[in-house]
Amino acid sequence: TLRRVPAGTNGAVSLLGFAAALAGGFLIGVFYVLSAGVFKVGPVAVFAMCAVAGSFVDSVLGRTLQYSGFDKQKGIVVE
């Protein structure tokens, strides 16, 4: 819905989260290329894209299959 939600809400996404997934996939791709001696950009890009896609799927599953409520007394998201 493109609206702000409290931190910790299941299914919520952030630019920082996608950037972290991209960076993680990129690093894994770089380590793969260095260890396998492939020295091509393709595997690095595939690892990075798969990491972002995995993060997106995780958010969709979190939004559709996990309960998120907000405890007003404690001021936190609860499951």
Contacts in CASP RR format, 6 or more apart in sequence:
PFRMAT RR
TARGET T0000
AUTHOR 0000-0000-0000
METHOD contacts of the structure
MODEL  1
TLRRVPAGTNGAVSLLGFAAALAGGFLIGVFYVLSAGVFKVGPVAVFAMC
AVAGSFVDSVLGRTLQYSGFDKQKGIVVE
5 12 0 8 1.000
6 70 0 8 1.000
6 76 0 8 1.000
6 77 0 8 1.000
7 77 0 8 1.000
8 68 0 8 1.000
8 77 0 8 1.000
9 68 0 8 1.000
9 69 0 8 1.000
9 77 0 8 1.000
10 62 0 8 1.000
10 63 0 8 1.000
10 66 0 8 1.000
10 67 0 8 1.000
10 68 0 8 1.000
10 77 0 8 1.000
10 79 0 8 1.000
11 58 0 8 1.000
11 59 0 8 1.000
11 60 0 8 1.000
11 61 0 8 1.000
11 62 0 8 1.000
11 63 0 8 1.000
11 66 0 8 1.000
11 68 0 8 1.000
12 59 0 8 1.000
12 63 0 8 1.000
13 55 0 8 1.000
13 56 0 8 1.000
13 59 0 8 1.000
17 55 0 8 1.000
18 52 0 8 1.000
18 55 0 8 1.000
18 56 0 8 1.000
21 51 0 8 1.000
21 52 0 8 1.000
21 54 0 8 1.000
21 55 0 8 1.000
22 48 0 8 1.000
22 51 0 8 1.000
22 52 0 8 1.000
24 48 0 8 1.000
24 51 0 8 1.000
25 47 0 8 1.000
25 48 0 8 1.000
25 50 0 8 1.000
25 51 0 8 1.000
26 44 0 8 1.000
26 47 0 8 1.000
26 48 0 8 1.000
26 51 0 8 1.000
28 47 0 8 1.000
28 51 0 8 1.000
29 43 0 8 1.000
29 44 0 8 1.000
29 46 0 8 1.000
29 47 0 8 1.000
29 48 0 8 1.000
30 44 0 8 1.000
32 38 0 8 1.000
32 43 0 8 1.000
32 44 0 8 1.000
32 47 0 8 1.000
33 39 0 8 1.000
33 40 0 8 1.000
33 43 0 8 1.000
33 44 0 8 1.000
36 43 0 8 1.000
66 79 0 8 1.000
67 79 0 8 1.000
68 77 0 8 1.000
68 78 0 8 1.000
68 79 0 8 1.000
69 77 0 8 1.000
69 78 0 8 1.000
69 79 0 8 1.000
70 76 0 8 1.000
70 77 0 8 1.000
70 78 0 8 1.000
71 77 0 8 1.000
71 78 0 8 1.000
END
